């Protein structure tokens, strides 16, 4: 897990290569404090080499690539990046982990020359053997830029569901890339400008990272499951997919066993590390599945495996008790992480700066506190249950549509049965399921309701920048529930959760791994038919059945979704003096109306999601210097 940065120039000669790249790497130093390296081409009067800086005068454009390393595999300097292939044909700067690198290395070994024990070198040799087709063979999280000397191309790629970030900008004959927007902006020498369409969609719909755009006009992101190239003439290819949502169906009585085996393989691979590994643990089935499976894989070593749980005395839904039950059942070490309200303002300031973009909930701060504690305990890798809801269909807003899909398929009794069962097993009364289904099936109504909530606090002309097609795509799909599930996973839900987890973990130089998003497991989850996604009112039915003999029953058959919940209303009120000061000093072009937000707080709306979204945009603009 690391930070990458670099640029390719084929026209402009304005940038001072070392100074620019060094500045970019310094902005993401937290992502990789253990080591660093730089490679330059066509700068200087001849080839010279230092310990961490390599200069070349090879044919091709002006090239600068850099790396900040968080050492996880092969802790020696042999793993330093950017890493060259043994023959100097390829050079890569890479962020992530290829979890099946052991298996790939064995496959490549007869025709490869390995000098390190890293997965990075496996990537280089895989590219030599298969070219970009290698991307289809990878099980992992990754974002990389690979320079092919012979082809004179920079190959850039990002993992199937976008666990690892890849940001870029194309400006004045230069392609710039990095792991975070702030590093790209540093190369462009600007604080950036607000992307009005994306920010208005965030304010009204609560979504971000749903396409190639970001919060900044200048910065784009490579879509998950895509690759692109930049050649020496300046031609930038259109991103091409190497992974798409499949349409195969996996059914039958052996589904729970198949799911269990896939989870086992995913966790086993993601425990591969040369540094300590722990896990995030809530009171729910997703993180419980990951922690319990890790304990089963580790055997006797499980007693040294640390599971961290966020706890807060001010929160009625505090789930530390349930998490402790899971930890005790698994036989792992359990650590409760209690929020410290006395440092709330300081933490908020750091969080807003670290996120680099607006974020939808203060639950992000709870997650950040877990990563901070992990760092303090010397844990450099944390497993997390992120992705279970998207892969196995755990969100009630989609589960309640299963009934309507049965109805339109000509099975009204199945529809009624599922709607009725949701009332028992998901705390969703039949009348609520019906109303919610009709409501979310009418995108214009959803948009009107959401936009009306924020209209008093946000400039109305700014809100009109929202693109109508985004609303339509978010709530409707010709493929029914399966199509909506895929959209949640690839666009409208998971991407922003992964972005925030990446920033939170990297802020404390911790690698966050998400086994439930292993590529084979994602493919399996999306291939399950409706009756294995929701059955008898139970969401994530296949996963629950797969884990029913491993997890305590009160975890497997819990009737509510659990995550890192925080007392958002209390936290906003506690930070109110600081927030009021920021709102009174907003940039003139900020679309947020500070006085109206204060009124909302006066009216007891501090815990409303839309209020925090407005606050998040205002605080982001105030701290970052970004303008419209």
GUGU-978327 format. One record per residue (C-alpha): residue number from 1; z, y, x negated. Coordinates in steps of 0.2 Angstrom, whole numbers, plus 5000, padded with zeros to 4 digits. Layout:
N
SITE,seq,up,north,east
SITE,NUM,Z,Y,X
...
//
This chain:
628
SITE,seq,up,north,east
SITE,1,5000,5000,5000
SITE,2,4995,5016,4992
SITE,3,4986,5033,4994
SITE,4,4967,5035,4990
SITE,5,4957,5051,4987
SITE,6,4941,5057,4979
SITE,7,4924,5065,4981
SITE,8,4906,5064,4978
SITE,9,4895,5079,4974
SITE,10,4877,5079,4973
SITE,11,4873,5098,4975
SITE,12,4889,5109,4973
SITE,13,4896,5112,4956
SITE,14,4910,5123,4963
SITE,15,4925,5111,4961
SITE,16,4935,5108,4945
SITE,17,4935,5089,4945
SITE,18,4952,5086,4937
SITE,19,4961,5100,4946
SITE,20,4954,5096,4963
SITE,21,4958,5077,4962
SITE,22,4975,5080,4955
SITE,23,4979,5092,4969
SITE,24,4973,5079,4982
SITE,25,4984,5065,4974
SITE,26,4999,5076,4973
SITE,27,4999,5079,4992
SITE,28,5000,5061,4995
SITE,29,5012,5056,4980
SITE,30,5024,5049,4993
SITE,31,5012,5035,4997
SITE,32,5012,5028,4979
SITE,33,5026,5034,4968
SITE,34,5025,5019,4956
SITE,35,5008,5023,4947
SITE,36,4992,5033,4947
SITE,37,4975,5033,4940
SITE,38,4958,5043,4940
SITE,39,4940,5040,4937
SITE,40,4927,5053,4934
SITE,41,4908,5052,4931
SITE,42,4897,5065,4924
SITE,43,4911,5077,4919
SITE,44,4913,5082,4901
SITE,45,4903,5080,4886
SITE,46,4905,5061,4883
SITE,47,4915,5045,4887
SITE,48,4933,5046,4883
SITE,49,4948,5036,4889
SITE,50,4966,5039,4892
SITE,51,4979,5028,4899
SITE,52,4977,5033,4917
SITE,53,4961,5044,4916
SITE,54,4944,5037,4913
SITE,55,4929,5048,4910
SITE,56,4911,5041,4911
SITE,57,4893,5048,4909
SITE,58,4884,5035,4919
SITE,59,4869,5038,4930
SITE,60,4872,5045,4947
SITE,61,4881,5059,4955
SITE,62,4897,5068,4951
SITE,63,4910,5056,4956
SITE,64,4929,5058,4956
SITE,65,4940,5044,4963
SITE,66,4959,5043,4962
SITE,67,4974,5032,4967
SITE,68,4993,5033,4970
SITE,69,5000,5016,4969
SITE,70,5015,5008,4978
SITE,71,5016,4992,4968
SITE,72,5018,4977,4980
SITE,73,5008,4963,4971
SITE,74,5006,4960,4952
SITE,75,5018,4974,4947
SITE,76,5011,4976,4930
SITE,77,4999,4989,4924
SITE,78,4985,4977,4926
SITE,79,4985,4981,4945
SITE,80,4983,5000,4941
SITE,81,4969,5008,4951
SITE,82,4955,5014,4952
SITE,83,4951,4996,4947
SITE,84,4935,4991,4938
SITE,85,4927,4974,4939
SITE,86,4927,4964,4923
SITE,87,4909,4969,4919
SITE,88,4910,4987,4924
SITE,89,4898,4985,4939
SITE,90,4910,4990,4953
SITE,91,4925,5002,4954
SITE,92,4937,5003,4969
SITE,93,4951,5013,4975
SITE,94,4960,5004,4989
SITE,95,4975,5006,5001
SITE,96,4981,4991,5010
SITE,97,4984,4972,5009
SITE,98,4972,4958,5011
SITE,99,4983,4944,5017
SITE,100,4971,4930,5015
SITE,101,4968,4935,4997
SITE,102,4975,4918,4990
SITE,103,4963,4908,5000
SITE,104,4948,4920,4996
SITE,105,4953,4919,4978
SITE,106,4952,4900,4978
SITE,107,4935,4901,4986
SITE,108,4928,4914,4973
SITE,109,4936,4906,4958
SITE,110,4922,4895,4952
SITE,111,4910,4910,4950
SITE,112,4923,4924,4946
SITE,113,4933,4930,4932
SITE,114,4950,4936,4937
SITE,115,4961,4946,4925
SITE,116,4975,4951,4938
SITE,117,4985,4943,4952
SITE,118,4980,4957,4964
SITE,119,4971,4957,4980
SITE,120,4962,4972,4974
SITE,121,4952,4961,4961
SITE,122,4948,4949,4975
SITE,123,4940,4963,4985
SITE,124,4929,4967,4970
SITE,125,4924,4949,4967
SITE,126,4921,4946,4986
SITE,127,4909,4961,4986
SITE,128,4900,4954,4971
SITE,129,4897,4938,4980
SITE,130,4894,4943,4998
SITE,131,4891,4962,4998
SITE,132,4897,4971,5014
SITE,133,4897,4954,5023
SITE,134,4913,4951,5014
SITE,135,4922,4963,5027
SITE,136,4920,4949,5040
SITE,137,4930,4937,5030
SITE,138,4945,4948,5027
SITE,139,4962,4946,5036
SITE,140,4971,4962,5032
SITE,141,4974,4980,5033
SITE,142,4963,4991,5022
SITE,143,4954,5007,5018
SITE,144,4944,5008,5002
SITE,145,4930,5017,4993
SITE,146,4920,5006,4981
SITE,147,4907,5013,4969
SITE,148,4893,5001,4966
SITE,149,4885,5007,4949
SITE,150,4869,4998,4951
SITE,151,4865,5003,4969
SITE,152,4872,5021,4966
SITE,153,4882,5020,4982
SITE,154,4900,5023,4987
SITE,155,4905,5010,5000
SITE,156,4919,5015,5012
SITE,157,4927,5003,5024
SITE,158,4942,5002,5036
SITE,159,4951,4987,5044
SITE,160,4946,4981,5061
SITE,161,4960,4990,5071
SITE,162,4963,5004,5060
SITE,163,4980,5000,5053
SITE,164,4976,5010,5037
SITE,165,4968,5027,5038
SITE,166,4952,5034,5030
SITE,167,4949,5052,5032
SITE,168,4934,5062,5026
SITE,169,4924,5078,5026
SITE,170,4906,5082,5023
SITE,171,4903,5100,5017
SITE,172,4892,5109,5005
SITE,173,4884,5095,4997
SITE,174,4900,5085,4994
SITE,175,4908,5070,5003
SITE,176,4927,5071,5002
SITE,177,4939,5057,5007
SITE,178,4958,5053,5007
SITE,179,4972,5043,5015
SITE,180,4979,5059,5024
SITE,181,4970,5075,5031
SITE,182,4981,5086,5020
SITE,183,4973,5079,5005
SITE,184,4955,5082,5012
SITE,185,4960,5099,5016
SITE,186,4967,5102,4999
SITE,187,4950,5098,4992
SITE,188,4941,5110,5004
SITE,189,4954,5123,5000
SITE,190,4959,5127,5018
SITE,191,4973,5124,5030
SITE,192,4960,5119,5043
SITE,193,4955,5124,5060
SITE,194,4961,5116,5077
SITE,195,4949,5104,5085
SITE,196,4951,5111,5102
SITE,197,4943,5096,5112
SITE,198,4955,5084,5103
SITE,199,4970,5094,5105
SITE,200,4967,5098,5123
SITE,201,4965,5079,5126
SITE,202,4981,5076,5117
SITE,203,4990,5090,5128
SITE,204,4983,5084,5145
SITE,205,4981,5065,5142
SITE,206,4994,5061,5128
SITE,207,4980,5053,5117
SITE,208,4974,5056,5100
SITE,209,4964,5046,5087
SITE,210,4953,5040,5101
SITE,211,4937,5043,5092
SITE,212,4930,5049,5075
SITE,213,4939,5066,5077
SITE,214,4956,5072,5071
SITE,215,4966,5087,5075
SITE,216,4956,5097,5062
SITE,217,4938,5103,5065
SITE,218,4935,5100,5046
SITE,219,4941,5082,5045
SITE,220,4934,5066,5052
SITE,221,4940,5048,5051
SITE,222,4931,5032,5049
SITE,223,4932,5022,5065
SITE,224,4942,5005,5064
SITE,225,4931,4990,5060
SITE,226,4917,5001,5052
SITE,227,4910,5004,5035
SITE,228,4898,5018,5029
SITE,229,4890,5022,5012
SITE,230,4886,5038,5002
SITE,231,4872,5037,4990
SITE,232,4867,5047,4974
SITE,233,4855,5057,4984
SITE,234,4868,5063,4996
SITE,235,4862,5052,5011
SITE,236,4878,5048,5021
SITE,237,4875,5032,5032
SITE,238,4880,5031,5050
SITE,239,4896,5021,5051
SITE,240,4891,5002,5055
SITE,241,4903,4990,5064
SITE,242,4908,4974,5055
SITE,243,4921,4969,5069
SITE,244,4919,4971,5088
SITE,245,4929,4964,5103
SITE,246,4923,4947,5106
SITE,247,4919,4939,5123
SITE,248,4924,4921,5120
SITE,249,4937,4913,5131
SITE,250,4951,4902,5125
SITE,251,4960,4893,5139
SITE,252,4969,4877,5143
SITE,253,4987,4870,5142
SITE,254,4987,4871,5123
SITE,255,4986,4890,5123
SITE,256,5005,4893,5119
SITE,257,5003,4881,5104
SITE,258,4988,4889,5098
SITE,259,4996,4906,5099
SITE,260,5012,4900,5090
SITE,261,5001,4893,5076
SITE,262,4992,4909,5074
SITE,263,5008,4919,5074
SITE,264,5015,4907,5061
SITE,265,5000,4909,5049
SITE,266,5000,4928,5051
SITE,267,5018,4930,5047
SITE,268,5018,4918,5033
SITE,269,5003,4927,5025
SITE,270,5011,4944,5027
SITE,271,5027,4938,5019
SITE,272,5017,4937,5002
SITE,273,5025,4950,4991
SITE,274,5032,4953,4974
SITE,275,5045,4965,4981
SITE,276,5059,4963,4994
SITE,277,5053,4961,5013
SITE,278,5063,4966,5029
SITE,279,5058,4969,5047
SITE,280,5060,4982,5061
SITE,281,5069,4974,5075
SITE,282,5071,4980,5093
SITE,283,5078,4971,5108
SITE,284,5061,4965,5113
SITE,285,5050,4950,5112
SITE,286,5037,4957,5099
SITE,287,5048,4962,5085
SITE,288,5059,4947,5089
SITE,289,5044,4936,5087
SITE,290,5040,4943,5070
SITE,291,5058,4942,5064
SITE,292,5061,4925,5070
SITE,293,5045,4918,5064
SITE,294,5049,4926,5047
SITE,295,5066,4917,5047
SITE,296,5058,4900,5051
SITE,297,5045,4902,5037
SITE,298,5058,4907,5024
SITE,299,5070,4893,5028
SITE,300,5086,4895,5018
SITE,301,5081,4911,5011
SITE,302,5081,4919,5028
SITE,303,5100,4924,5026
SITE,304,5094,4937,5013
SITE,305,5080,4944,5025
SITE,306,5086,4960,5032
SITE,307,5082,4966,5050
SITE,308,5085,4984,5054
SITE,309,5088,4991,5072
SITE,310,5089,5009,5078
SITE,311,5105,5012,5088
SITE,312,5111,5027,5096
SITE,313,5128,5029,5106
SITE,314,5120,5043,5117
SITE,315,5107,5032,5124
SITE,316,5110,5021,5139
SITE,317,5096,5009,5135
SITE,318,5103,5006,5117
SITE,319,5097,4989,5113
SITE,320,5107,4985,5097
SITE,321,5116,4971,5107
SITE,322,5100,4962,5111
SITE,323,5093,4964,5093
SITE,324,5109,4957,5086
SITE,325,5107,4942,5097
SITE,326,5090,4939,5090
SITE,327,5095,4942,5072
SITE,328,5110,4930,5074
SITE,329,5099,4917,5083
SITE,330,5086,4918,5068
SITE,331,5100,4918,5055
SITE,332,5095,4934,5046
SITE,333,5105,4948,5040
SITE,334,5106,4962,5053
SITE,335,5108,4981,5049
SITE,336,5111,4994,5063
SITE,337,5104,5011,5059
SITE,338,5113,5024,5068
SITE,339,5105,5041,5071
SITE,340,5114,5056,5062
SITE,341,5112,5071,5074
SITE,342,5120,5083,5062
SITE,343,5103,5082,5051
SITE,344,5092,5083,5066
SITE,345,5083,5100,5062
SITE,346,5080,5095,5044
SITE,347,5073,5079,5050
SITE,348,5062,5087,5062
SITE,349,5055,5099,5049
SITE,350,5051,5085,5038
SITE,351,5044,5074,5052
SITE,352,5032,5088,5058
SITE,353,5026,5091,5040
SITE,354,5024,5073,5036
SITE,355,5015,5069,5052
SITE,356,5001,5082,5048
SITE,357,4996,5081,5066
SITE,358,5004,5083,5083
SITE,359,5013,5067,5090
SITE,360,5017,5062,5107
SITE,361,5036,5057,5107
SITE,362,5052,5059,5097
SITE,363,5053,5040,5096
SITE,364,5043,5043,5080
SITE,365,5059,5051,5073
SITE,366,5068,5035,5077
SITE,367,5055,5025,5068
SITE,368,5056,5036,5053
SITE,369,5075,5034,5052
SITE,370,5072,5015,5051
SITE,371,5060,5017,5036
SITE,372,5072,5029,5027
SITE,373,5085,5016,5028
SITE,374,5074,5003,5022
SITE,375,5070,5013,5007
SITE,376,5088,5016,5004
SITE,377,5091,4998,5004
SITE,378,5077,4994,4992
SITE,379,5066,4986,5004
SITE,380,5048,4990,5000
SITE,381,5039,4980,5014
SITE,382,5044,4980,5032
SITE,383,5036,4969,5045
SITE,384,5035,4976,5062
SITE,385,5030,4970,5080
SITE,386,5017,4984,5083
SITE,387,5002,4978,5093
SITE,388,5010,4964,5104
SITE,389,5007,4974,5119
SITE,390,4989,4978,5116
SITE,391,4985,4960,5110
SITE,392,4993,4951,5123
SITE,393,4993,4964,5137
SITE,394,5011,4970,5139
SITE,395,5009,4987,5147
SITE,396,5013,4988,5165
SITE,397,4999,5000,5169
SITE,398,4987,4987,5165
SITE,399,4997,4972,5171
SITE,400,4997,4980,5189
SITE,401,4978,4980,5189
SITE,402,4977,4961,5187
SITE,403,4981,4960,5205
SITE,404,4967,4971,5210
SITE,405,4955,4961,5199
SITE,406,4960,4945,5207
SITE,407,4957,4954,5224
SITE,408,4939,4959,5219
SITE,409,4935,4942,5212
SITE,410,4939,4935,5230
SITE,411,4956,4928,5227
SITE,412,4967,4939,5238
SITE,413,4982,4927,5238
SITE,414,4982,4927,5219
SITE,415,4982,4946,5220
SITE,416,4997,4947,5232
SITE,417,5006,4934,5222
SITE,418,5005,4944,5206
SITE,419,5009,4961,5214
SITE,420,5024,4953,5222
SITE,421,5030,4944,5206
SITE,422,5029,4960,5196
SITE,423,5042,4967,5207
SITE,424,5054,4953,5201
SITE,425,5049,4951,5183
SITE,426,5043,4968,5178
SITE,427,5053,4979,5190
SITE,428,5038,4986,5198
SITE,429,5038,4985,5218
SITE,430,5023,4980,5227
SITE,431,5020,4998,5234
SITE,432,5021,5005,5217
SITE,433,5009,4993,5210
SITE,434,4996,4997,5224
SITE,435,4999,5016,5222
SITE,436,4997,5015,5203
SITE,437,4982,5005,5204
SITE,438,4973,5017,5216
SITE,439,4979,5032,5206
SITE,440,4973,5026,5189
SITE,441,4957,5020,5196
SITE,442,4953,5038,5200
SITE,443,4951,5047,5183
SITE,444,4948,5064,5191
SITE,445,4965,5063,5200
SITE,446,4974,5058,5184
SITE,447,4966,5072,5175
SITE,448,4971,5085,5188
SITE,449,4989,5079,5189
SITE,450,4991,5078,5170
SITE,451,4983,5095,5167
SITE,452,4992,5103,5181
SITE,453,5009,5099,5172
SITE,454,5004,5108,5156
SITE,455,4994,5122,5164
SITE,456,5008,5135,5164
SITE,457,5013,5132,5146
SITE,458,4995,5131,5139
SITE,459,4981,5143,5139
SITE,460,4969,5137,5153
SITE,461,4953,5141,5144
SITE,462,4959,5130,5130
SITE,463,4963,5116,5141
SITE,464,4945,5117,5148
SITE,465,4939,5110,5131
SITE,466,4944,5093,5137
SITE,467,4929,5081,5138
SITE,468,4927,5073,5155
SITE,469,4919,5058,5148
SITE,470,4935,5054,5139
SITE,471,4945,5054,5155
SITE,472,4932,5042,5163
SITE,473,4932,5030,5148
SITE,474,4951,5030,5147
SITE,475,4954,5024,5165
SITE,476,4939,5014,5170
SITE,477,4929,4999,5163
SITE,478,4915,4989,5169
SITE,479,4923,4974,5161
SITE,480,4939,4976,5171
SITE,481,4956,4972,5164
SITE,482,4949,4965,5148
SITE,483,4939,4980,5145
SITE,484,4954,4992,5148
SITE,485,4964,4981,5136
SITE,486,4951,4982,5123
SITE,487,4950,5001,5125
SITE,488,4969,5002,5123
SITE,489,4968,4992,5107
SITE,490,4954,5001,5099
SITE,491,4955,5019,5106
SITE,492,4968,5025,5118
SITE,493,4985,5018,5113
SITE,494,4986,5008,5097
SITE,495,4977,5020,5085
SITE,496,4989,5034,5087
SITE,497,5004,5022,5086
SITE,498,4997,5015,5070
SITE,499,4994,5032,5063
SITE,500,5012,5037,5066
SITE,501,5019,5021,5058
SITE,502,5008,5024,5043
SITE,503,5014,5041,5040
SITE,504,5033,5036,5044
SITE,505,5033,5022,5032
SITE,506,5023,5030,5018
SITE,507,5034,5045,5019
SITE,508,5048,5034,5011
SITE,509,5036,5024,5000
SITE,510,5038,5009,5012
SITE,511,5023,4997,5016
SITE,512,5023,4993,5035
SITE,513,5015,4977,5040
SITE,514,5010,4972,5057
SITE,515,5008,4953,5059
SITE,516,5003,4953,5077
SITE,517,4988,4963,5072
SITE,518,4981,4950,5060
SITE,519,4963,4949,5064
SITE,520,4963,4930,5069
SITE,521,4977,4934,5081
SITE,522,4969,4949,5088
SITE,523,4953,4939,5092
SITE,524,4963,4926,5100
SITE,525,4973,4938,5111
SITE,526,4958,4946,5117
SITE,527,4950,4929,5121
SITE,528,4963,4924,5133
SITE,529,4959,4924,5152
SITE,530,4969,4934,5165
SITE,531,4981,4920,5169
SITE,532,4987,4919,5151
SITE,533,4989,4938,5150
SITE,534,4999,4940,5166
SITE,535,5006,4926,5176
SITE,536,5020,4926,5190
SITE,537,5023,4944,5186
SITE,538,5026,4941,5167
SITE,539,5016,4952,5155
SITE,540,5012,4944,5138
SITE,541,5013,4927,5147
SITE,542,5005,4917,5133
SITE,543,5016,4925,5119
SITE,544,5032,4922,5130
SITE,545,5027,4904,5132
SITE,546,5023,4902,5114
SITE,547,5040,4909,5109
SITE,548,5051,4902,5123
SITE,549,5059,4888,5112
SITE,550,5062,4900,5097
SITE,551,5069,4916,5105
SITE,552,5085,4917,5116
SITE,553,5080,4917,5134
SITE,554,5087,4934,5137
SITE,555,5074,4941,5125
SITE,556,5059,4930,5130
SITE,557,5061,4933,5149
SITE,558,5067,4952,5148
SITE,559,5060,4962,5163
SITE,560,5058,4978,5153
SITE,561,5048,4983,5138
SITE,562,5058,4988,5123
SITE,563,5054,4998,5107
SITE,564,5063,5011,5097
SITE,565,5069,5022,5111
SITE,566,5078,5038,5107
SITE,567,5088,5051,5118
SITE,568,5073,5064,5117
SITE,569,5081,5076,5130
SITE,570,5097,5077,5120
SITE,571,5088,5079,5104
SITE,572,5077,5093,5110
SITE,573,5092,5102,5118
SITE,574,5102,5100,5101
SITE,575,5087,5108,5092
SITE,576,5084,5121,5105
SITE,577,5090,5136,5094
SITE,578,5078,5131,5080
SITE,579,5064,5127,5093
SITE,580,5066,5144,5101
SITE,581,5065,5153,5084
SITE,582,5048,5144,5081
SITE,583,5041,5147,5098
SITE,584,5045,5166,5096
SITE,585,5035,5166,5080
SITE,586,5019,5157,5085
SITE,587,5002,5162,5078
SITE,588,4992,5174,5089
SITE,589,4979,5161,5093
SITE,590,4991,5147,5097
SITE,591,4987,5141,5115
SITE,592,5005,5136,5118
SITE,593,5015,5149,5128
SITE,594,5032,5149,5120
SITE,595,5041,5158,5134
SITE,596,5035,5146,5147
SITE,597,5041,5131,5137
SITE,598,5058,5139,5136
SITE,599,5058,5141,5155
SITE,600,5054,5122,5156
SITE,601,5069,5118,5145
SITE,602,5080,5129,5156
SITE,603,5074,5119,5171
SITE,604,5080,5103,5163
SITE,605,5063,5097,5157
SITE,606,5067,5093,5139
SITE,607,5065,5075,5141
SITE,608,5047,5076,5149
SITE,609,5033,5069,5138
SITE,610,5022,5084,5142
SITE,611,5035,5096,5136
SITE,612,5036,5087,5119
SITE,613,5017,5087,5117
SITE,614,5017,5106,5120
SITE,615,5031,5108,5108
SITE,616,5023,5097,5095
SITE,617,5007,5107,5095
SITE,618,5016,5123,5093
SITE,619,5027,5117,5079
SITE,620,5012,5109,5070
SITE,621,5002,5125,5071
SITE,622,5017,5135,5065
SITE,623,5021,5124,5050
SITE,624,5003,5120,5044
SITE,625,4995,5137,5045
SITE,626,4980,5129,5055
SITE,627,4971,5141,5066
SITE,628,4959,5140,5081
//
